[in-house]
Amino acid sequence: MTNPMSNLCQAMNQHGLVRFARHFEEQFPDAHMKDLVVDALGAQREMFVLGRKVINFGSDSFLGLDQDVRVGDAIRRGLERWGSHNGASRAFASVRTNLEAEEKLAAWLGSDAVLIYPSVSLANMGALPGLVGRRDLLIVDEHAHNSIQEGARIAQANGVRLVTFQHSDPADLDKILREAAGFRVAVVAIDGVYSMTGDLPPLQELNEVALRHNAVLYVDDAHATGVMGPHGRGTVLEALGSYDNALVVGSLSKAFSCFGGFIGCPAPFKRLLKMRSNTYIFGGPVPPPYLDAICTVCDILNSPEYDILRGRLHDNVRRLTRGAERLGLVVLGGSTPIISILVGDEADTFRAGNSLFERGYYVQSVTFPAVPYHAGVLRIQVNANHLPEAIDGLLAALGELQEHIHLETRRAA
Ligand SMILES: Cc1ncc(COP(=O)(O)O)c(C=O)c1O
């Protein structure tokens, strides 16, 4: 007998993406490696999963600060001071550490003000619909992160004109802005680092186009926060020299190893975003203990120690990219700690990930729809607390892999 719940479940099962995911699960039951359960972690990225110890090359904690005793101590201090959560939307009240964390973040970032959200996704889904209205234009890079696309769809449902431009193409952006007559202002939403491939947008060119057409850049710099630019301030200040025409989104959950997201903006925008972001008004904030940890990480990033951490990360990234290039592999990215090795075929991508796992290294097998069809990659995230031996071991395993799985090579690509 059917009932509404089972009908709903059946309807969800018919969704294209669910059928697609099931197909992969059935086709590669032993190699799919998604939805993993981790049983324990070590200080140098050891991970115990599926009954074995592997080195984890799938962590966004690029600086290794998740294992830093000062960050753990700050969380414990915050817990003692504030308890485990805020208990209300920040629209009503925020703990003082929230303001301290925002001030510290703004001082570190070099922006006028910062507003913290519970995550980058919620920043994008709250701020984008809040920034633009019916008479405005929102233009989004076709490869921008899912949360930008979701935020844009909410804005569109509210009556905003939404257009997509070709990935990182200033000429296409220029054409769209020239042809879209009659808008009040425009916002151009892009990623600062495209997280599936590690590629960077041409920020200066895009900003020049934006300025010519009364448009503001909105840059989701989640993957650059803490790892790009002086003191890890990200890509925008370094590329543009100022935040005069850019709103910057950063992550507190990746290199920061804490929790949340933020927008760096002029002070008047902070007030406006508080009033206009539904995800800020109608939801709970970052738990207070993490705000103490955010303050601690700001101090670390602002100190001379940052260069040591960044240097360690840089050495590890270079060791891996150089080694992979010596193997003749097609290495995508490399200017950030996200490095993708092109495999191509979907089945080979899963098999390759599984084979590395068997040899003691976990990397992410990424296939369509996250990357184009037949352009599957092994996505490797390098961290400052990976030991050089672990990088060399992964390179040796990649070398062995080439003997039995087809990986694209630079000659063939
Ligand atoms: C560019 C970008 N934006 C947003 C997110 C999501 O961030 P959060 O987990 O804070 O929602 C990611 C996650 O990887 C990302 O790469």
The ligand as an SDF file (V2000), in Angstrom:
LIG
                    3D

 16 16  0  0  0  0  0  0  0  0999 V2000
   34.1290   28.5100   -3.2770 C   0  0  0  0  0  0  0  0  0  0  0  0
   33.3890   27.8470   -2.1590 C   0  0  0  0  0  0  0  0  0  0  0  0
   32.3590   28.4900   -1.5710 N   0  0  0  0  0  0  0  0  0  0  0  0
   31.6730   27.9230   -0.5600 C   0  0  0  0  0  0  0  0  0  0  0  0
   31.9930   26.6730   -0.0670 C   0  0  0  0  0  0  0  0  0  0  0  0
   31.1940   26.0950    1.0610 C   0  0  0  0  0  0  0  0  0  0  0  0
   31.6800   26.5990    2.2570 O   0  0  0  0  0  0  0  0  0  0  0  0
   30.9080   26.2580    3.6180 P   0  0  0  0  0  0  0  0  0  0  0  0
   31.2720   24.8490    3.9470 O   0  0  0  0  0  0  0  0  0  0  0  0
   31.4420   27.2360    4.6130 O   0  0  0  0  0  0  0  0  0  0  0  0
   29.4610   26.4310    3.3700 O   0  0  0  0  0  0  0  0  0  0  0  0
   33.0540   25.9750   -0.6360 C   0  0  0  0  0  0  0  0  0  0  0  0
   33.3760   24.6440   -0.1140 C   0  0  0  0  0  0  0  0  0  0  0  0
   34.2580   23.9590   -0.4750 O   0  0  0  0  0  0  0  0  0  0  0  0
   33.7650   26.5670   -1.7090 C   0  0  0  0  0  0  0  0  0  0  0  0
   34.7500   25.9310   -2.3100 O   0  0  0  0  0  0  0  0  0  0  0  0
  1  2  1  0
  2  3  1  0
  2 15  2  0
  3  4  2  0
  4  5  1  0
  5  6  1  0
  5 12  2  0
  6  7  1  0
  7  8  1  0
  8  9  2  0
  8 10  1  0
  8 11  1  0
 12 13  1  0
 12 15  1  0
 13 14  2  0
 15 16  1  0
M  END
$$$$
